[in-house]
């Protein structure tokens, strides 16, 4: 339920999240656990999470790092390689805490070197996934150096995803962190078994924001932000209430000293500000009544899980200093928080921020 300045929604879930490991995991996990009931955890660690034992061990580390009193549920994924064993897929499908398999085109993004260079080599694995009902989560970009970086999602959809879906029509697929109107249209045209996640930052920034007053490394992510017309298409999709679109933050922390260098890492850390950003966007676009569908219901429906049983409340008004700090962590582990103007106009109750 909502009015002009307050909205209460089912506690949201994050269907695409990077928590890293070790000290970084301990730093960033509380920001998600404070607000979200569940999150799908990306497997691109070093070494990657390839097998069920890998995933369950990583899940144990996440649970151990949780602040006391947080019933947050991490949902795990396996990292698809050209040597993934179909038996691992069958075993994964028996575990309620393993939600899918992540396909990184080799070299497409952070820690993707172990990914798949030729997706057809993984077709036996995809056939097994289709048979056992395990979803495929896709980083949808080609890595051909002759393809312009701003066109890589479009080309991937046409040359890789469409043939894959024709070959495996019953395979559930999530096209993650979409960035183009072409992706929105493709998902809308699909008849079944395809959904897409959208990040808060791709709803706010376009490619100009990478260069305002100079080079802005903390606006650099992959897939890279696109033209304004694409950002607006994403906003229309996210705020529409359509069940094919749901929140996947792609919150991806890197220390400042790994971003502000000659060859900086791709990734935006938005976990502390996701829900205020979304509340501002949906309010501005006169779609507050659809926020719960995007953040709390659509993803659970697609993955076949139950929505959370409690709620959070968002109120329009200035946020606390803690919630709007631009930097978190200490020393070499300091991480910059994505804090656009949209993050400053709503506050949360029902969490700890």
C-alpha positions as CSV (number, residue, x, y, z in Angstrom):
1,X,0.0,0.0,0.0
2,X,1.2,3.5,-0.7
3,X,0.4,7.2,-0.5
4,X,2.4,10.3,-1.6
5,X,5.1,10.0,1.0
6,X,5.0,6.4,2.4
7,X,5.0,3.0,1.0
8,X,4.9,-0.5,2.7
9,X,6.0,-3.4,0.6
10,X,6.8,-7.1,1.1
11,X,10.5,-7.3,2.1
12,X,12.4,-7.3,-1.2
13,X,14.9,-9.8,-2.7
14,X,18.0,-9.2,-4.8
15,X,18.2,-11.6,-7.7
16,X,21.8,-10.7,-8.7
17,X,24.4,-9.9,-6.0
18,X,28.2,-10.0,-5.6
19,X,29.3,-10.5,-2.0
20,X,33.0,-11.5,-2.8
21,X,34.7,-13.3,0.1
22,X,36.9,-12.8,3.1
23,X,37.2,-9.3,4.4
24,X,35.1,-7.8,1.6
25,X,32.2,-10.3,2.4
26,X,32.3,-9.2,6.0
27,X,32.2,-5.5,5.0
28,X,29.4,-5.6,2.4
29,X,27.0,-8.4,3.6
30,X,25.3,-6.4,6.4
31,X,24.1,-3.8,3.9
32,X,22.1,-6.4,2.0
33,X,21.1,-8.5,5.0
34,X,19.6,-5.4,6.7
35,X,17.0,-5.0,4.0
36,X,16.7,-8.0,1.8
37,X,15.2,-11.4,2.6
38,X,17.0,-13.4,-0.1
39,X,19.6,-12.8,-2.7
40,X,21.1,-14.9,-5.6
41,X,24.9,-14.9,-5.1
42,X,27.2,-14.7,-8.0
43,X,29.9,-17.4,-8.3
44,X,32.7,-15.5,-9.9
45,X,35.2,-15.8,-7.1
46,X,38.9,-16.8,-7.5
47,X,38.8,-19.8,-7.9
48,X,35.1,-19.8,-9.1
49,X,32.3,-21.7,-7.5
50,X,32.1,-24.6,-9.9
51,X,30.6,-27.5,-8.0
52,X,27.9,-28.2,-5.4
53,X,30.5,-28.6,-2.6
54,X,32.0,-25.3,-3.6
55,X,28.6,-23.6,-3.5
56,X,27.6,-25.0,-0.1
57,X,31.0,-24.1,1.4
58,X,30.6,-20.5,0.1
59,X,27.1,-20.4,1.6
60,X,28.5,-21.5,4.9
61,X,31.0,-18.6,4.9
62,X,28.1,-16.2,4.1
63,X,26.0,-17.5,6.9
64,X,28.9,-17.3,9.3
65,X,29.5,-13.6,8.3
66,X,25.9,-12.6,8.9
67,X,25.3,-10.1,11.7
68,X,23.4,-11.7,14.6
69,X,19.6,-11.6,14.2
70,X,19.5,-11.4,10.4
71,X,17.5,-14.2,8.8
72,X,18.9,-13.5,5.4
73,X,18.9,-16.4,3.0
74,X,21.7,-16.7,0.4
75,X,20.7,-18.5,-2.8
76,X,23.7,-20.0,-4.6
77,X,24.8,-20.5,-8.2
78,X,27.3,-22.6,-10.0
79,X,29.8,-21.1,-12.5
80,X,29.4,-22.6,-16.0
81,X,32.7,-23.8,-17.6
82,X,33.4,-25.8,-20.7
83,X,34.2,-28.7,-18.4
84,X,31.1,-28.5,-16.2
85,X,29.9,-32.1,-15.4
86,X,26.3,-32.9,-16.1
87,X,26.2,-34.9,-12.9
88,X,27.0,-31.7,-10.9
89,X,23.9,-30.2,-12.5
90,X,21.7,-33.1,-11.5
91,X,23.1,-32.9,-7.9
92,X,22.6,-29.1,-7.8
93,X,19.0,-29.5,-8.9
94,X,18.3,-31.5,-5.7
95,X,19.5,-28.7,-3.4
96,X,16.9,-26.0,-2.6
97,X,19.7,-23.5,-1.8
98,X,21.2,-23.7,-5.4
99,X,19.1,-21.7,-7.7
100,X,20.9,-21.7,-11.1
101,X,24.0,-21.8,-13.2
102,X,25.8,-18.6,-14.3
103,X,27.0,-18.3,-17.9
104,X,29.9,-15.8,-18.3
105,X,31.2,-15.5,-21.8
106,X,35.0,-15.9,-21.2
107,X,36.6,-12.5,-20.6
108,X,33.3,-10.6,-20.5
109,X,33.6,-9.1,-17.0
110,X,35.3,-9.5,-13.6
111,X,36.7,-13.0,-12.9
112,X,35.2,-14.4,-16.1
113,X,38.3,-15.9,-17.6
114,X,37.1,-19.4,-16.6
115,X,33.8,-18.8,-18.4
116,X,32.6,-20.3,-21.7
117,X,34.2,-19.3,-25.0
118,X,31.9,-21.4,-27.2
119,X,28.5,-21.9,-25.8
120,X,27.7,-24.9,-28.0
121,X,30.4,-26.8,-26.1
122,X,28.1,-26.5,-23.1
123,X,24.9,-27.7,-24.8
124,X,25.0,-31.1,-23.1
125,X,25.0,-29.3,-19.8
126,X,22.1,-27.0,-20.9
127,X,20.1,-30.0,-22.0
128,X,20.5,-31.4,-18.6
129,X,19.5,-28.1,-17.0
130,X,16.4,-28.0,-19.1
131,X,15.5,-31.5,-18.1
132,X,15.9,-30.9,-14.3
133,X,14.5,-27.4,-14.3
134,X,17.6,-25.5,-13.3
135,X,17.7,-21.9,-14.6
136,X,20.5,-20.4,-16.7
137,X,21.6,-16.9,-15.6
138,X,23.4,-15.0,-18.4
139,X,25.8,-12.2,-18.6
140,X,24.6,-11.2,-22.0
141,X,27.6,-9.7,-23.9
142,X,29.8,-10.9,-26.7
143,X,33.5,-10.5,-26.3
144,X,34.5,-10.1,-29.9
145,X,37.0,-7.1,-29.9
146,X,35.5,-6.0,-33.3
147,X,32.1,-5.4,-31.7
148,X,31.8,-2.0,-30.2
149,X,31.4,-2.2,-26.4
150,X,28.0,-0.3,-26.6
151,X,26.7,-3.0,-29.0
152,X,27.8,-6.1,-27.2
153,X,24.5,-6.9,-25.5
154,X,22.5,-6.3,-28.7
155,X,24.8,-8.7,-30.7
156,X,24.7,-11.3,-28.0
157,X,21.0,-11.4,-28.0
158,X,20.8,-11.9,-31.8
159,X,23.8,-14.2,-32.3
160,X,24.0,-16.3,-29.1
161,X,20.8,-16.0,-27.0
162,X,18.2,-16.5,-29.7
163,X,19.8,-19.7,-31.1
164,X,20.3,-21.0,-27.6
165,X,16.6,-20.5,-26.7
166,X,15.5,-22.1,-30.0
167,X,17.6,-25.1,-29.1
168,X,16.4,-25.3,-25.5
169,X,12.8,-23.8,-25.5
170,X,12.0,-25.2,-22.1
171,X,15.2,-23.9,-20.4
172,X,14.4,-21.1,-17.9
173,X,16.7,-18.2,-18.7
174,X,17.4,-14.9,-16.9
175,X,19.1,-12.3,-19.0
176,X,20.8,-10.4,-16.2
177,X,21.4,-6.6,-15.8
178,X,19.9,-5.6,-19.2
179,X,21.0,-2.3,-20.5
180,X,19.3,-1.7,-23.9
181,X,15.9,-1.1,-25.4
182,X,16.7,-4.1,-27.7
183,X,16.9,-6.3,-24.6
184,X,13.6,-4.9,-23.2
185,X,11.8,-5.6,-26.5
186,X,13.3,-9.1,-26.8
187,X,12.1,-10.1,-23.3
188,X,8.7,-8.6,-23.9
189,X,8.3,-10.6,-27.1
190,X,9.3,-13.9,-25.5
191,X,6.4,-16.2,-24.8
192,X,7.8,-18.2,-21.9
193,X,10.8,-19.1,-19.8
194,X,12.7,-15.8,-20.2
195,X,13.0,-13.0,-17.6
196,X,15.4,-10.1,-17.0
197,X,16.9,-8.3,-14.1
198,X,17.5,-4.6,-14.0
199,X,20.0,-2.8,-11.8
200,X,19.3,0.5,-9.9
201,X,22.3,2.2,-11.5
202,X,21.2,1.4,-15.1
203,X,17.9,3.1,-14.2
204,X,19.8,6.3,-13.1
205,X,22.9,6.8,-15.3
206,X,23.6,6.8,-19.0
207,X,26.9,6.7,-20.7
208,X,27.4,10.5,-20.4
209,X,27.7,10.0,-16.6
210,X,31.0,8.3,-17.1
211,X,32.6,11.5,-18.4
212,X,31.0,14.4,-16.4
213,X,33.8,16.8,-15.7
214,X,36.4,14.0,-16.4
215,X,36.6,10.3,-16.3
216,X,34.3,8.8,-13.6
217,X,35.7,5.3,-12.7
218,X,33.0,4.7,-10.1
219,X,30.3,4.9,-12.8
220,X,32.1,2.2,-14.8
221,X,30.3,-1.2,-14.8
222,X,29.8,-4.1,-17.2
223,X,27.5,-4.1,-19.1
224,X,28.4,-0.5,-19.6
225,X,25.7,2.2,-19.3
226,X,24.2,3.1,-22.7
227,X,22.4,6.0,-24.3
228,X,19.6,7.9,-22.6
229,X,17.0,6.3,-24.8
230,X,18.0,2.9,-23.4
231,X,17.9,4.1,-19.8
232,X,14.4,5.4,-20.4
233,X,13.4,2.0,-21.9
234,X,14.7,0.3,-18.8
235,X,12.7,2.6,-16.5
236,X,9.5,1.9,-18.4
237,X,10.1,-1.8,-18.1
238,X,11.0,-1.7,-14.4
239,X,8.1,0.5,-13.4
240,X,5.5,-1.3,-15.6
241,X,4.9,-4.1,-13.1
242,X,5.4,-6.6,-15.9
243,X,6.3,-10.0,-14.3
244,X,9.2,-10.5,-16.7
245,X,11.3,-7.8,-15.0
246,X,12.7,-7.8,-11.5
247,X,15.4,-6.4,-9.3
248,X,18.9,-7.7,-9.6
249,X,21.2,-5.0,-8.2
250,X,24.5,-6.4,-9.6
251,X,26.0,-4.7,-6.5
252,X,29.7,-5.3,-7.2
253,X,32.2,-3.9,-4.6
254,X,35.8,-3.1,-5.5
255,X,38.2,-1.2,-3.3
256,X,38.7,2.4,-4.3
257,X,42.3,1.6,-5.1
258,X,41.2,-1.0,-7.7
259,X,38.8,1.5,-9.3
260,X,41.0,4.6,-9.4
261,X,43.9,3.2,-11.4
262,X,45.1,3.1,-15.0
263,X,43.0,0.0,-15.7
264,X,40.2,0.1,-13.2
265,X,37.7,-2.7,-12.3
266,X,34.2,-2.7,-13.6
267,X,31.5,-2.7,-10.9
268,X,29.2,-0.4,-8.9
269,X,28.5,-0.9,-5.2
270,X,24.9,0.1,-4.6
271,X,23.7,-2.2,-1.8
272,X,23.3,0.5,0.8
273,X,21.2,2.7,-1.5
274,X,19.1,0.3,-3.6
275,X,15.7,0.8,-2.1
276,X,15.8,4.6,-1.7
277,X,16.9,4.9,-5.3
278,X,14.0,2.6,-6.5
279,X,11.5,4.4,-4.3
280,X,12.5,7.8,-5.8
281,X,12.4,6.4,-9.4
282,X,9.0,4.7,-9.0
283,X,7.6,7.8,-7.2
284,X,8.9,10.1,-9.9
285,X,7.4,7.9,-12.6
286,X,4.0,7.7,-10.8
287,X,4.5,3.9,-10.3
288,X,4.9,3.4,-6.6
289,X,2.2,0.8,-6.7
290,X,4.4,-1.3,-8.9
291,X,7.5,-1.1,-6.7
292,X,6.5,-4.2,-4.7
293,X,6.1,-6.3,-7.9
294,X,9.6,-5.3,-9.2
295,X,11.5,-5.6,-5.9
296,X,9.6,-8.3,-4.0
297,X,7.3,-10.5,-6.1
298,X,8.3,-11.0,-9.7
299,X,11.7,-12.6,-9.0
300,X,10.3,-15.0,-6.5
301,X,7.5,-16.0,-8.9
302,X,10.0,-16.7,-11.8
303,X,12.3,-18.7,-9.6
304,X,9.5,-20.6,-7.9
305,X,10.1,-19.4,-4.3
306,X,7.8,-17.8,-1.8
307,X,7.9,-14.0,-1.2
308,X,9.1,-12.9,2.1
309,X,6.6,-12.9,5.0
310,X,7.4,-9.5,6.5
311,X,7.5,-6.0,5.1
312,X,9.6,-2.8,5.0
313,X,8.4,0.8,4.9
314,X,9.9,3.5,2.8
315,X,9.2,7.1,3.8
316,X,9.9,10.2,1.8
317,X,12.3,12.5,3.6
318,X,16.0,13.0,4.3
319,X,18.0,9.9,5.0
320,X,20.4,9.4,7.9
321,X,24.1,10.3,7.5
322,X,25.0,6.6,7.9
323,X,22.8,5.7,4.9
324,X,24.4,8.3,2.7
325,X,28.0,7.9,3.5
326,X,30.0,7.7,0.2
327,X,32.7,5.5,1.6
328,X,32.6,2.3,3.7
329,X,35.4,0.3,5.1
330,X,38.9,1.2,6.2
331,X,42.4,1.4,4.7
332,X,43.0,-0.4,1.5
333,X,39.5,-2.0,1.7
334,X,37.6,1.3,1.4
335,X,34.7,1.0,-1.1
336,X,32.7,3.9,-2.6
337,X,28.9,3.7,-2.4
338,X,26.7,4.6,-5.4
339,X,24.9,7.6,-4.0
340,X,23.1,9.6,-6.7
341,X,20.6,12.3,-5.9
342,X,17.9,9.7,-6.1
343,X,19.3,8.0,-3.0
344,X,18.7,11.0,-0.7
345,X,15.0,11.4,-0.7
346,X,13.6,8.2,0.9
347,X,14.4,6.4,4.2
348,X,13.7,2.8,5.2
349,X,12.2,1.4,8.3
350,X,11.9,-2.4,8.8
351,X,15.6,-2.7,8.3
352,X,18.7,-1.4,10.1
353,X,19.8,1.4,7.7
